[in-house]
Amino acid sequence: MRQYFIAMPKDLEEAAMIDGCSRMRTFFEIMLPMAKPALASLTIFTFLTTWNDFFNPLIFINNRNLMTLPLALSLFTDEAGTAWNLLMSASVMVTLPLLLVFFFAQKQFIQGIAMTGLKE
């Protein structure tokens, strides 16, 4: 986000100041709407990181009823072996929400990636 806001032209902010906008109004009405693709990309990456997190829930959660899905996938392996058919079907079920989030936010995600490569 820092790089995205640094890459924004200062002329837009200066023009808003000349038109009488305060710093807060300039940010919320001009800069923030322009940053929607970057915010969408950040949201997707944050969601993916949080969804796939394994070690933090492993450390903090003691109750089996509160386990996150990646942590619950580890329960398919025990001393007797791994139930591969159940593990694979559960993995598909855990992956589906990630795919849905990506497909619904794909346009914003692609715009965010494309805007990071532009140079002034």
Biopython code that builds the backbone (N, CA, C, O; Angstrom):
import numpy as np
from Bio.PDB.StructureBuilder import StructureBuilder

atoms = [
    (1, "MET", "N", (0.835, -1.188, 0.000)),
    (1, "MET", "CA", (0.000, 0.000, 0.000)),
    (1, "MET", "C", (0.880, 1.252, 0.000)),
    (1, "MET", "O", (0.571, 2.246, -0.657)),
    (2, "ARG", "N", (1.974, 1.182, 0.746)),
    (2, "ARG", "CA", (2.878, 2.328, 0.808)),
    (2, "ARG", "C", (3.389, 2.680, -0.587)),
    (2, "ARG", "O", (3.361, 3.843, -0.989)),
    (3, "GLN", "N", (3.847, 1.684, -1.312)),
    (3, "GLN", "CA", (4.373, 1.921, -2.651)),
    (3, "GLN", "C", (3.290, 2.432, -3.589)),
    (3, "GLN", "O", (3.559, 3.262, -4.458)),
    (4, "TYR", "N", (2.080, 1.945, -3.419)),
    (4, "TYR", "CA", (0.985, 2.389, -4.279)),
    (4, "TYR", "C", (0.715, 3.873, -4.056)),
    (4, "TYR", "O", (0.556, 4.626, -5.017)),
    (5, "PHE", "N", (0.661, 4.297, -2.796)),
    (5, "PHE", "CA", (0.386, 5.703, -2.522)),
    (5, "PHE", "C", (1.572, 6.593, -2.865)),
    (5, "PHE", "O", (1.380, 7.755, -3.222)),
    (6, "ILE", "N", (2.784, 6.079, -2.766)),
    (6, "ILE", "CA", (3.957, 6.868, -3.172)),
    (6, "ILE", "C", (3.948, 7.082, -4.689)),
    (6, "ILE", "O", (4.342, 8.142, -5.173)),
    (7, "ALA", "N", (3.492, 6.059, -5.441)),
    (7, "ALA", "CA", (3.485, 6.154, -6.902)),
    (7, "ALA", "C", (2.371, 7.051, -7.436)),
    (7, "ALA", "O", (2.410, 7.439, -8.604)),
    (8, "MET", "N", (1.380, 7.391, -6.612)),
    (8, "MET", "CA", (0.300, 8.271, -7.076)),
    (8, "MET", "C", (0.845, 9.670, -7.340)),
    (8, "MET", "O", (1.689, 10.162, -6.590)),
    (9, "PRO", "N", (0.368, 10.305, -8.397)),
    (9, "PRO", "CA", (0.868, 11.643, -8.720)),
    (9, "PRO", "C", (0.492, 12.665, -7.640)),
    (9, "PRO", "O", (-0.641, 12.701, -7.162)),
    (10, "LYS", "N", (1.453, 13.474, -7.279)),
    (10, "LYS", "CA", (1.219, 14.528, -6.280)),
    (10, "LYS", "C", (0.309, 15.625, -6.837)),
    (10, "LYS", "O", (-0.303, 16.373, -6.075)),
    (11, "ASP", "N", (0.223, 15.718, -8.152)),
    (11, "ASP", "CA", (-0.607, 16.742, -8.787)),
    (11, "ASP", "C", (-2.075, 16.607, -8.394)),
    (11, "ASP", "O", (-2.771, 17.612, -8.245)),
    (12, "LEU", "N", (-2.548, 15.379, -8.227)),
    (12, "LEU", "CA", (-3.942, 15.171, -7.826)),
    (12, "LEU", "C", (-4.199, 15.745, -6.439)),
    (12, "LEU", "O", (-5.215, 16.401, -6.207)),
    (13, "GLU", "N", (-3.283, 15.498, -5.530)),
    (13, "GLU", "CA", (-3.442, 16.015, -4.175)),
    (13, "GLU", "C", (-3.347, 17.541, -4.156)),
    (13, "GLU", "O", (-4.108, 18.215, -3.462)),
    (14, "GLU", "N", (-2.412, 18.063, -4.921)),
    (14, "GLU", "CA", (-2.268, 19.519, -4.971)),
    (14, "GLU", "C", (-3.492, 20.178, -5.604)),
    (14, "GLU", "O", (-3.929, 21.233, -5.145)),
    (15, "ALA", "N", (-4.045, 19.575, -6.644)),
    (15, "ALA", "CA", (-5.238, 20.127, -7.287)),
    (15, "ALA", "C", (-6.418, 20.118, -6.326)),
    (15, "ALA", "O", (-7.213, 21.058, -6.313)),
    (16, "ALA", "N", (-6.540, 19.079, -5.531)),
    (16, "ALA", "CA", (-7.616, 19.022, -4.544)),
    (16, "ALA", "C", (-7.433, 20.090, -3.479)),
    (16, "ALA", "O", (-8.408, 20.693, -3.031)),
    (17, "MET", "N", (-6.198, 20.330, -3.070)),
    (17, "MET", "CA", (-5.930, 21.374, -2.069)),
    (17, "MET", "C", (-6.282, 22.754, -2.628)),
    (17, "MET", "O", (-6.844, 23.591, -1.922)),
    (18, "ILE", "N", (-5.952, 22.982, -3.890)),
    (18, "ILE", "CA", (-6.275, 24.261, -4.520)),
    (18, "ILE", "C", (-7.795, 24.446, -4.608)),
    (18, "ILE", "O", (-8.296, 25.561, -4.469)),
    (19, "ASP", "N", (-8.519, 23.356, -4.839)),
    (19, "ASP", "CA", (-9.987, 23.417, -4.912)),
    (19, "ASP", "C", (-10.643, 23.535, -3.549)),
    (19, "ASP", "O", (-11.863, 23.671, -3.463)),
    (20, "GLY", "N", (-9.858, 23.485, -2.486)),
    (20, "GLY", "CA", (-10.399, 23.704, -1.154)),
    (20, "GLY", "C", (-10.633, 22.454, -0.331)),
    (20, "GLY", "O", (-11.284, 22.533, 0.711)),
    (21, "CYS", "N", (-10.140, 21.325, -0.745)),
    (21, "CYS", "CA", (-10.307, 20.088, 0.032)),
    (21, "CYS", "C", (-9.309, 20.043, 1.180)),
    (21, "CYS", "O", (-8.163, 20.471, 1.043)),
    (22, "SER", "N", (-9.757, 19.526, 2.298)),
    (22, "SER", "CA", (-8.835, 19.290, 3.407)),
    (22, "SER", "C", (-8.056, 18.007, 3.118)),
    (22, "SER", "O", (-8.352, 17.291, 2.162)),
    (23, "ARG", "N", (-7.069, 17.731, 3.948)),
    (23, "ARG", "CA", (-6.275, 16.514, 3.752)),
    (23, "ARG", "C", (-7.137, 15.254, 3.883)),
    (23, "ARG", "O", (-6.989, 14.311, 3.106)),
    (24, "MET", "N", (-8.029, 15.246, 4.863)),
    (24, "MET", "CA", (-8.889, 14.078, 5.077)),
    (24, "MET", "C", (-9.848, 13.880, 3.902)),
    (24, "MET", "O", (-10.036, 12.758, 3.432)),
    (25, "ARG", "N", (-10.444, 14.959, 3.436)),
    (25, "ARG", "CA", (-11.382, 14.856, 2.311)),
    (25, "ARG", "C", (-10.642, 14.432, 1.049)),
    (25, "ARG", "O", (-11.165, 13.641, 0.264)),
    (26, "THR", "N", (-9.440, 14.944, 0.845)),
    (26, "THR", "CA", (-8.629, 14.541, -0.306)),
    (26, "THR", "C", (-8.341, 13.044, -0.257)),
    (26, "THR", "O", (-8.429, 12.345, -1.267)),
    (27, "PHE", "N", (-7.998, 12.568, 0.933)),
    (27, "PHE", "CA", (-7.694, 11.146, 1.073)),
    (27, "PHE", "C", (-8.928, 10.283, 0.805)),
    (27, "PHE", "O", (-8.856, 9.327, 0.033)),
    (28, "PHE", "N", (-10.065, 10.616, 1.439)),
    (28, "PHE", "CA", (-11.244, 9.768, 1.337)),
    (28, "PHE", "C", (-11.979, 9.883, 0.005)),
    (28, "PHE", "O", (-12.616, 8.920, -0.422)),
    (29, "GLU", "N", (-11.910, 11.024, -0.659)),
    (29, "GLU", "CA", (-12.678, 11.205, -1.886)),
    (29, "GLU", "C", (-11.857, 11.096, -3.166)),
    (29, "GLU", "O", (-12.417, 10.910, -4.246)),
    (30, "ILE", "N", (-10.550, 11.209, -3.054)),
    (30, "ILE", "CA", (-9.731, 11.150, -4.271)),
    (30, "ILE", "C", (-8.746, 9.985, -4.227)),
    (30, "ILE", "O", (-8.726, 9.142, -5.123)),
    (31, "MET", "N", (-7.936, 9.949, -3.182)),
    (31, "MET", "CA", (-6.876, 8.946, -3.127)),
    (31, "MET", "C", (-7.407, 7.533, -2.849)),
    (31, "MET", "O", (-6.989, 6.578, -3.504)),
    (32, "LEU", "N", (-8.307, 7.399, -1.900)),
    (32, "LEU", "CA", (-8.814, 6.077, -1.535)),
    (32, "LEU", "C", (-9.606, 5.406, -2.660)),
    (32, "LEU", "O", (-9.412, 4.212, -2.889)),
    (33, "PRO", "N", (-10.497, 6.120, -3.379)),
    (33, "PRO", "CA", (-11.162, 5.459, -4.512)),
    (33, "PRO", "C", (-10.196, 5.012, -5.612)),
    (33, "PRO", "O", (-10.448, 4.017, -6.292)),
    (34, "MET", "N", (-9.107, 5.734, -5.786)),
    (34, "MET", "CA", (-8.119, 5.326, -6.775)),
    (34, "MET", "C", (-7.343, 4.088, -6.324)),
    (34, "MET", "O", (-6.766, 3.381, -7.150)),
    (35, "ALA", "N", (-7.328, 3.828, -5.032)),
    (35, "ALA", "CA", (-6.559, 2.709, -4.491)),
    (35, "ALA", "C", (-7.381, 1.426, -4.359)),
    (35, "ALA", "O", (-6.920, 0.471, -3.734)),
    (36, "LYS", "N", (-8.584, 1.381, -4.932)),
    (36, "LYS", "CA", (-9.424, 0.188, -4.818)),
    (36, "LYS", "C", (-8.744, -1.085, -5.327)),
    (36, "LYS", "O", (-8.843, -2.116, -4.662)),
    (37, "PRO", "N", (-8.061, -1.062, -6.471)),
    (37, "PRO", "CA", (-7.388, -2.297, -6.905)),
    (37, "PRO", "C", (-6.310, -2.764, -5.921)),
    (37, "PRO", "O", (-6.177, -3.960, -5.661)),
    (38, "ALA", "N", (-5.554, -1.826, -5.384)),
    (38, "ALA", "CA", (-4.521, -2.209, -4.414)),
    (38, "ALA", "C", (-5.148, -2.728, -3.126)),
    (38, "ALA", "O", (-4.642, -3.677, -2.527)),
    (39, "LEU", "N", (-6.237, -2.117, -2.700)),
    (39, "LEU", "CA", (-6.930, -2.600, -1.502)),
    (39, "LEU", "C", (-7.523, -3.992, -1.722)),
    (39, "LEU", "O", (-7.514, -4.823, -0.814)),
    (40, "ALA", "N", (-8.033, -4.243, -2.920)),
    (40, "ALA", "CA", (-8.569, -5.569, -3.229)),
    (40, "ALA", "C", (-7.462, -6.619, -3.210)),
    (40, "ALA", "O", (-7.650, -7.713, -2.677)),
    (41, "SER", "N", (-6.319, -6.291, -3.787)),
    (41, "SER", "CA", (-5.188, -7.223, -3.761)),
    (41, "SER", "C", (-4.730, -7.484, -2.337)),
    (41, "SER", "O", (-4.463, -8.626, -1.963)),
    (42, "LEU", "N", (-4.639, -6.436, -1.550)),
    (42, "LEU", "CA", (-4.238, -6.593, -0.150)),
    (42, "LEU", "C", (-5.249, -7.446, 0.615)),
    (42, "LEU", "O", (-4.864, -8.279, 1.435)),
    (43, "THR", "N", (-6.526, -7.241, 0.352)),
    (43, "THR", "CA", (-7.562, -8.025, 1.016)),
    (43, "THR", "C", (-7.463, -9.504, 0.652)),
    (43, "THR", "O", (-7.589, -10.370, 1.517)),
    (44, "ILE", "N", (-7.240, -9.789, -0.620)),
    (44, "ILE", "CA", (-7.119, -11.181, -1.049)),
    (44, "ILE", "C", (-5.907, -11.838, -0.417)),
    (44, "ILE", "O", (-6.008, -12.952, 0.097)),
    (45, "PHE", "N", (-4.763, -11.168, -0.444)),
    (45, "PHE", "CA", (-3.550, -11.750, 0.138)),
    (45, "PHE", "C", (-3.684, -11.948, 1.640)),
    (45, "PHE", "O", (-3.221, -12.955, 2.176)),
    (46, "THR", "N", (-4.313, -10.996, 2.328)),
    (46, "THR", "CA", (-4.514, -11.131, 3.764)),
    (46, "THR", "C", (-5.462, -12.277, 4.074)),
    (46, "THR", "O", (-5.225, -13.045, 5.006)),
    (47, "PHE", "N", (-6.537, -12.397, 3.297)),
    (47, "PHE", "CA", (-7.478, -13.495, 3.497)),
    (47, "PHE", "C", (-6.797, -14.839, 3.280)),
    (47, "PHE", "O", (-6.973, -15.759, 4.078)),
    (48, "LEU", "N", (-6.017, -14.961, 2.205)),
    (48, "LEU", "CA", (-5.321, -16.216, 1.927)),
    (48, "LEU", "C", (-4.329, -16.570, 3.026)),
    (48, "LEU", "O", (-4.246, -17.727, 3.439)),
    (49, "THR", "N", (-3.589, -15.598, 3.495)),
    (49, "THR", "CA", (-2.615, -15.841, 4.559)),
    (49, "THR", "C", (-3.306, -16.283, 5.837)),
    (49, "THR", "O", (-2.859, -17.226, 6.490)),
    (50, "THR", "N", (-4.377, -15.619, 6.195)),
    (50, "THR", "CA", (-5.095, -15.965, 7.420)),
    (50, "THR", "C", (-5.783, -17.321, 7.284)),
    (50, "THR", "O", (-5.776, -18.119, 8.221)),
    (51, "TRP", "N", (-6.371, -17.579, 6.132)),
    (51, "TRP", "CA", (-7.088, -18.841, 5.922)),
    (51, "TRP", "C", (-6.128, -20.031, 5.996)),
    (51, "TRP", "O", (-6.473, -21.071, 6.555)),
    (52, "ASN", "N", (-4.928, -19.882, 5.436)),
    (52, "ASN", "CA", (-3.980, -20.986, 5.370)),
    (52, "ASN", "C", (-3.064, -21.082, 6.587)),
    (52, "ASN", "O", (-2.206, -21.963, 6.642)),
    (53, "ASP", "N", (-3.231, -20.202, 7.548)),
    (53, "ASP", "CA", (-2.360, -20.203, 8.711)),
    (53, "ASP", "C", (-2.516, -21.506, 9.498)),
    (53, "ASP", "O", (-3.630, -21.919, 9.821)),
    (54, "PHE", "N", (-1.402, -22.138, 9.796)),
    (54, "PHE", "CA", (-1.433, -23.409, 10.512)),
    (54, "PHE", "C", (-0.836, -23.286, 11.913)),
    (54, "PHE", "O", (-1.401, -23.800, 12.879)),
    (55, "PHE", "N", (0.311, -22.602, 12.024)),
    (55, "PHE", "CA", (1.042, -22.621, 13.291)),
    (55, "PHE", "C", (0.407, -21.788, 14.394)),
    (55, "PHE", "O", (0.407, -22.217, 15.548)),
    (56, "ASN", "N", (-0.133, -20.615, 14.086)),
    (56, "ASN", "CA", (-0.762, -19.815, 15.142)),
    (56, "ASN", "C", (-1.960, -20.518, 15.771)),
    (56, "ASN", "O", (-2.047, -20.565, 16.998)),
    (57, "PRO", "N", (-2.891, -21.069, 14.983)),
    (57, "PRO", "CA", (-3.970, -21.825, 15.628)),
    (57, "PRO", "C", (-3.466, -23.056, 16.369)),
    (57, "PRO", "O", (-4.023, -23.434, 17.399)),
    (58, "LEU", "N", (-2.420, -23.678, 15.852)),
    (58, "LEU", "CA", (-1.852, -24.847, 16.520)),
    (58, "LEU", "C", (-1.333, -24.484, 17.902)),
    (58, "LEU", "O", (-1.435, -25.279, 18.837)),
    (59, "ILE", "N", (-0.782, -23.296, 18.030)),
    (59, "ILE", "CA", (-0.237, -22.850, 19.317)),
    (59, "ILE", "C", (-1.348, -22.423, 20.272)),
    (59, "ILE", "O", (-1.305, -22.752, 21.457)),
    (60, "PHE", "N", (-2.336, -21.697, 19.770)),
    (60, "PHE", "CA", (-3.298, -21.046, 20.647)),
    (60, "PHE", "C", (-4.573, -21.838, 20.922)),
    (60, "PHE", "O", (-5.213, -21.613, 21.949)),
    (61, "ILE", "N", (-4.959, -22.745, 20.049)),
    (61, "ILE", "CA", (-6.243, -23.430, 20.208)),
    (61, "ILE", "C", (-6.035, -24.765, 20.911)),
    (61, "ILE", "O", (-5.238, -25.593, 20.467)),
    (62, "ASN", "N", (-6.749, -24.965, 21.998)),
    (62, "ASN", "CA", (-6.668, -26.213, 22.751)),
    (62, "ASN", "C", (-7.900, -27.087, 22.545)),
    (62, "ASN", "O", (-7.840, -28.293, 22.786)),
    (63, "ASN", "N", (-8.992, -26.519, 22.114)),
    (63, "ASN", "CA", (-10.252, -27.220, 21.976)),
    (63, "ASN", "C", (-10.430, -27.710, 20.536)),
    (63, "ASN", "O", (-10.255, -26.931, 19.599)),
    (64, "ARG", "N", (-10.768, -28.967, 20.349)),
    (64, "ARG", "CA", (-10.950, -29.513, 19.000)),
    (64, "ARG", "C", (-12.131, -28.879, 18.281)),
    (64, "ARG", "O", (-12.142, -28.842, 17.051)),
    (65, "ASN", "N", (-13.116, -28.382, 19.001)),
    (65, "ASN", "CA", (-14.279, -27.750, 18.379)),
    (65, "ASN", "C", (-13.951, -26.387, 17.777)),
    (65, "ASN", "O", (-14.710, -25.888, 16.946)),
    (66, "LEU", "N", (-12.856, -25.786, 18.172)),
    (66, "LEU", "CA", (-12.477, -24.457, 17.689)),
    (66, "LEU", "C", (-11.399, -24.492, 16.607)),
    (66, "LEU", "O", (-10.932, -23.439, 16.172)),
    (67, "MET", "N", (-11.001, -25.670, 16.172)),
    (67, "MET", "CA", (-9.911, -25.786, 15.195)),
    (67, "MET", "C", (-10.274, -25.123, 13.870)),
    (67, "MET", "O", (-11.422, -25.151, 13.426)),
    (68, "THR", "N", (-9.270, -24.534, 13.264)),
    (68, "THR", "CA", (-9.439, -23.990, 11.925)),
    (68, "THR", "C", (-9.373, -25.139, 10.923)),
    (68, "THR", "O", (-8.955, -26.244, 11.269)),
    (69, "LEU", "N", (-9.780, -24.882, 9.695)),
    (69, "LEU", "CA", (-9.827, -25.959, 8.699)),
    (69, "LEU", "C", (-8.450, -26.529, 8.359)),
    (69, "LEU", "O", (-8.319, -27.751, 8.288)),
    (70, "PRO", "N", (-7.420, -25.713, 8.145)),
    (70, "PRO", "CA", (-6.104, -26.312, 7.889)),
    (70, "PRO", "C", (-5.614, -27.171, 9.061)),
    (70, "PRO", "O", (-4.958, -28.193, 8.857)),
    (71, "LEU", "N", (-5.928, -26.760, 10.253)),
    (71, "LEU", "CA", (-5.544, -27.545, 11.423)),
    (71, "LEU", "C", (-6.352, -28.837, 11.506)),
    (71, "LEU", "O", (-5.827, -29.878, 11.903)),
    (72, "ALA", "N", (-7.609, -28.771, 11.137)),
    (72, "ALA", "CA", (-8.458, -29.957, 11.154)),
    (72, "ALA", "C", (-8.023, -30.976, 10.094)),
    (72, "ALA", "O", (-8.246, -32.174, 10.265)),
    (73, "LEU", "N", (-7.411, -30.513, 9.007)),
    (73, "LEU", "CA", (-6.920, -31.440, 7.988)),
    (73, "LEU", "C", (-5.831, -32.355, 8.541)),
    (73, "LEU", "O", (-5.667, -33.486, 8.082)),
    (74, "SER", "N", (-5.103, -31.866, 9.514)),
    (74, "SER", "CA", (-4.040, -32.697, 10.100)),
    (74, "SER", "C", (-4.610, -33.861, 10.907)),
    (74, "SER", "O", (-3.878, -34.800, 11.219)),
    (75, "LEU", "N", (-5.883, -33.823, 11.248)),
    (75, "LEU", "CA", (-6.499, -34.910, 12.005)),
    (75, "LEU", "C", (-6.730, -36.155, 11.145)),
    (75, "LEU", "O", (-7.030, -37.218, 11.688)),
    (76, "PHE", "N", (-6.601, -36.053, 9.827)),
    (76, "PHE", "CA", (-6.777, -37.211, 8.962)),
    (76, "PHE", "C", (-5.571, -38.142, 8.988)),
    (76, "PHE", "O", (-5.616, -39.234, 8.422)),
    (77, "THR", "N", (-4.500, -37.718, 9.640)),
    (77, "THR", "CA", (-3.315, -38.553, 9.777)),
    (77, "THR", "C", (-3.182, -38.965, 11.237)),
    (77, "THR", "O", (-3.234, -38.124, 12.135)),
    (78, "ASP", "N", (-3.013, -40.250, 11.467)),
    (78, "ASP", "CA", (-2.811, -40.743, 12.821)),
    (78, "ASP", "C", (-1.777, -41.864, 12.806)),
    (78, "ASP", "O", (-1.093, -42.065, 11.802)),
    (79, "GLU", "N", (-1.660, -42.590, 13.909)),
    (79, "GLU", "CA", (-0.653, -43.640, 14.015)),
    (79, "GLU", "C", (-0.895, -44.774, 13.027)),
    (79, "GLU", "O", (0.051, -45.423, 12.581)),
    (80, "ALA", "N", (-2.149, -45.013, 12.686)),
    (80, "ALA", "CA", (-2.493, -46.113, 11.786)),
    (80, "ALA", "C", (-2.208, -45.774, 10.330)),
    (80, "ALA", "O", (-2.147, -46.674, 9.493)),
    (81, "GLY", "N", (-2.034, -44.502, 10.012)),
    (81, "GLY", "CA", (-1.774, -44.096, 8.633)),
    (81, "GLY", "C", (-2.625, -42.898, 8.254)),
    (81, "GLY", "O", (-3.176, -42.203, 9.107)),
    (82, "THR", "N", (-2.714, -42.681, 6.969)),
    (82, "THR", "CA", (-3.461, -41.541, 6.457)),
    (82, "THR", "C", (-4.639, -42.032, 5.629)),
    (82, "THR", "O", (-4.490, -42.893, 4.761)),
    (83, "ALA", "N", (-5.792, -41.483, 5.905)),
    (83, "ALA", "CA", (-6.974, -41.781, 5.095)),
    (83, "ALA", "C", (-6.952, -40.836, 3.900)),
    (83, "ALA", "O", (-7.546, -39.758, 3.931)),
    (84, "TRP", "N", (-6.248, -41.266, 2.833)),
    (84, "TRP", "CA", (-5.993, -40.380, 1.707)),
    (84, "TRP", "C", (-7.273, -39.948, 1.009)),
    (84, "TRP", "O", (-7.393, -38.793, 0.600)),
    (85, "ASN", "N", (-8.228, -40.853, 0.867)),
    (85, "ASN", "CA", (-9.458, -40.473, 0.174)),
    (85, "ASN", "C", (-10.208, -39.393, 0.949)),
    (85, "ASN", "O", (-10.733, -38.456, 0.348)),
    (86, "LEU", "N", (-10.264, -39.509, 2.258)),
    (86, "LEU", "CA", (-10.939, -38.492, 3.068)),
    (86, "LEU", "C", (-10.146, -37.189, 3.102)),
    (86, "LEU", "O", (-10.719, -36.100, 3.052)),
    (87, "LEU", "N", (-8.827, -37.312, 3.188)),
    (87, "LEU", "CA", (-7.970, -36.123, 3.222)),
    (87, "LEU", "C", (-8.081, -35.315, 1.931)),
    (87, "LEU", "O", (-8.154, -34.087, 1.976)),
    (88, "MET", "N", (-8.095, -35.984, 0.796)),
    (88, "MET", "CA", (-8.180, -35.282, -0.487)),
    (88, "MET", "C", (-9.548, -34.620, -0.675)),
    (88, "MET", "O", (-9.626, -33.494, -1.165)),
    (89, "SER", "N", (-10.606, -35.300, -0.295)),
    (89, "SER", "CA", (-11.926, -34.680, -0.434)),
    (89, "SER", "C", (-12.079, -33.502, 0.530)),
    (89, "SER", "O", (-12.687, -32.491, 0.177)),
    (90, "ALA", "N", (-11.540, -33.622, 1.731)),
    (90, "ALA", "CA", (-11.576, -32.495, 2.676)),
    (90, "ALA", "C", (-10.724, -31.336, 2.170)),
    (90, "ALA", "O", (-11.087, -30.177, 2.370)),
    (91, "SER", "N", (-9.611, -31.624, 1.526)),
    (91, "SER", "CA", (-8.755, -30.564, 0.972)),
    (91, "SER", "C", (-9.471, -29.784, -0.118)),
    (91, "SER", "O", (-9.328, -28.565, -0.215)),
    (92, "VAL", "N", (-10.235, -30.482, -0.930)),
    (92, "VAL", "CA", (-11.017, -29.796, -1.970)),
    (92, "VAL", "C", (-12.056, -28.887, -1.327)),
    (92, "VAL", "O", (-12.255, -27.755, -1.768)),
    (93, "MET", "N", (-12.712, -29.377, -0.297)),
    (93, "MET", "CA", (-13.733, -28.582, 0.392)),
    (93, "MET", "C", (-13.124, -27.340, 1.061)),
    (93, "MET", "O", (-13.752, -26.281, 1.097)),
    (94, "VAL", "N", (-11.916, -27.474, 1.584)),
    (94, "VAL", "CA", (-11.234, -26.342, 2.229)),
    (94, "VAL", "C", (-10.778, -25.331, 1.185)),
    (94, "VAL", "O", (-10.717, -24.136, 1.473)),
    (95, "THR", "N", (-10.459, -25.787, -0.017)),
    (95, "THR", "CA", (-9.965, -24.908, -1.070)),
    (95, "THR", "C", (-11.086, -24.141, -1.768)),
    (95, "THR", "O", (-10.834, -23.065, -2.311)),
    (96, "LEU", "N", (-12.292, -24.651, -1.772)),
    (96, "LEU", "CA", (-13.400, -24.007, -2.482)),
    (96, "LEU", "C", (-13.657, -22.560, -2.061)),
    (96, "LEU", "O", (-13.827, -21.721, -2.945)),
    (97, "PRO", "N", (-13.696, -22.208, -0.764)),
    (97, "PRO", "CA", (-13.908, -20.795, -0.423)),
    (97, "PRO", "C", (-12.803, -19.874, -0.947)),
    (97, "PRO", "O", (-13.069, -18.726, -1.305)),
    (98, "LEU", "N", (-11.572, -20.373, -0.993)),
    (98, "LEU", "CA", (-10.481, -19.568, -1.541)),
    (98, "LEU", "C", (-10.691, -19.298, -3.028)),
    (98, "LEU", "O", (-10.469, -18.182, -3.499)),
    (99, "LEU", "N", (-11.110, -20.300, -3.747)),
    (99, "LEU", "CA", (-11.372, -20.116, -5.171)),
    (99, "LEU", "C", (-12.540, -19.162, -5.411)),
    (99, "LEU", "O", (-12.493, -18.345, -6.331)),
    (100, "LEU", "N", (-13.566, -19.259, -4.605)),
    (100, "LEU", "CA", (-14.704, -18.348, -4.740)),
    (100, "LEU", "C", (-14.299, -16.899, -4.487)),
    (100, "LEU", "O", (-14.703, -16.001, -5.226)),
    (101, "VAL", "N", (-13.506, -16.673, -3.451)),
    (101, "VAL", "CA", (-13.036, -15.310, -3.162)),
    (101, "VAL", "C", (-12.206, -14.785, -4.325)),
    (101, "VAL", "O", (-12.355, -13.633, -4.731)),
    (102, "PHE", "N", (-11.337, -15.626, -4.856)),
    (102, "PHE", "CA", (-10.501, -15.174, -5.962)),
    (102, "PHE", "C", (-11.338, -14.862, -7.200)),
    (102, "PHE", "O", (-11.122, -13.828, -7.833)),
    (103, "PHE", "N", (-12.284, -15.723, -7.562)),
    (103, "PHE", "CA", (-13.076, -15.485, -8.767)),
    (103, "PHE", "C", (-13.966, -14.256, -8.639)),
    (103, "PHE", "O", (-14.182, -13.549, -9.623)),
    (104, "PHE", "N", (-14.484, -13.990, -7.449)),
    (104, "PHE", "CA", (-15.318, -12.801, -7.278)),
    (104, "PHE", "C", (-14.493, -11.516, -7.275)),
    (104, "PHE", "O", (-15.001, -10.456, -7.640)),
    (105, "ALA", "N", (-13.237, -11.599, -6.870)),
    (105, "ALA", "CA", (-12.394, -10.408, -6.797)),
    (105, "ALA", "C", (-11.323, -10.392, -7.883)),
    (105, "ALA", "O", (-10.378, -9.608, -7.799)),
    (106, "GLN", "N", (-11.453, -11.236, -8.891)),
    (106, "GLN", "CA", (-10.421, -11.383, -9.907)),
    (106, "GLN", "C", (-10.165, -10.083, -10.666)),
    (106, "GLN", "O", (-9.007, -9.744, -10.914)),
    (107, "LYS", "N", (-11.192, -9.358, -11.035)),
    (107, "LYS", "CA", (-11.023, -8.125, -11.805)),
    (107, "LYS", "C", (-10.206, -7.102, -11.010)),
    (107, "LYS", "O", (-9.260, -6.513, -11.532)),
    (108, "GLN", "N", (-10.576, -6.898, -9.758)),
    (108, "GLN", "CA", (-9.841, -5.957, -8.917)),
    (108, "GLN", "C", (-8.413, -6.445, -8.669)),
    (108, "GLN", "O", (-7.478, -5.646, -8.638)),
    (109, "PHE", "N", (-8.250, -7.737, -8.495)),
    (109, "PHE", "CA", (-6.931, -8.310, -8.250)),
    (109, "PHE", "C", (-6.008, -8.076, -9.441)),
    (109, "PHE", "O", (-4.864, -7.661, -9.260)),
    (110, "ILE", "N", (-6.485, -8.333, -10.641)),
    (110, "ILE", "CA", (-5.685, -8.139, -11.853)),
    (110, "ILE", "C", (-5.348, -6.662, -12.040)),
    (110, "ILE", "O", (-4.226, -6.331, -12.424)),
    (111, "GLN", "N", (-6.307, -5.765, -11.774)),
    (111, "GLN", "CA", (-6.027, -4.326, -11.864)),
    (111, "GLN", "C", (-4.961, -3.914, -10.862)),
    (111, "GLN", "O", (-4.086, -3.112, -11.188)),
    (112, "GLY", "N", (-5.019, -4.451, -9.644)),
    (112, "GLY", "CA", (-4.036, -4.124, -8.622)),
    (112, "GLY", "C", (-2.641, -4.577, -9.011)),
    (112, "GLY", "O", (-1.671, -3.850, -8.798)),
    (113, "ILE", "N", (-2.530, -5.763, -9.575)),
    (113, "ILE", "CA", (-1.235, -6.267, -10.020)),
    (113, "ILE", "C", (-0.711, -5.445, -11.196)),
    (113, "ILE", "O", (0.480, -5.146, -11.269)),
    (114, "ALA", "N", (-1.602, -5.086, -12.108)),
    (114, "ALA", "CA", (-1.188, -4.308, -13.279)),
    (114, "ALA", "C", (-0.742, -2.900, -12.892)),
    (114, "ALA", "O", (0.185, -2.354, -13.488)),
    (115, "MET", "N", (-1.409, -2.310, -11.884)),
    (115, "MET", "CA", (-1.056, -0.942, -11.490)),
    (115, "MET", "C", (0.286, -0.879, -10.767)),
    (115, "MET", "O", (0.946, 0.160, -10.787)),
    (116, "THR", "N", (0.701, -1.971, -10.130)),
    (116, "THR", "CA", (1.983, -1.931, -9.399)),
    (116, "THR", "C", (3.165, -1.903, -10.348)),
    (116, "THR", "O", (4.254, -1.492, -9.948)),
    (117, "GLY", "N", (2.991, -2.325, -11.581)),
    (117, "GLY", "CA", (4.093, -2.336, -12.521)),
    (117, "GLY", "C", (4.222, -1.076, -13.352)),
    (117, "GLY", "O", (5.163, -0.960, -14.137)),
    (118, "LEU", "N", (3.307, -0.125, -13.207)),
    (118, "LEU", "CA", (3.353, 1.094, -14.001)),
    (118, "LEU", "C", (4.385, 2.062, -13.467)),
    (118, "LEU", "O", (4.580, 2.171, -12.256)),
    (119, "LYS", "N", (5.040, 2.761, -14.364)),
    (119, "LYS", "CA", (6.014, 3.785, -13.973)),
    (119, "LYS", "C", (5.569, 5.120, -14.518)),
    (119, "LYS", "O", (4.963, 5.200, -15.587)),
    (120, "GLU", "N", (5.867, 6.149, -13.790)),
    (120, "GLU", "CA", (5.505, 7.510, -14.196)),
    (120, "GLU", "C", (6.591, 8.100, -15.058)),
    (120, "GLU", "O", (6.475, 9.242, -15.502)),
]
sb = StructureBuilder()
sb.init_structure("model")
sb.init_model(0)
sb.init_chain("A")
sb.init_seg("    ")
for serial, (resi, resn, name, xyz) in enumerate(atoms, 1):
    if name == "N":
        sb.init_residue(resn, " ", resi, " ")
    sb.init_atom(name, np.array(xyz, "f"), 0.0, 1.0, " ", f" {name:<3s}", serial, name[0])
structure = sb.get_structure()
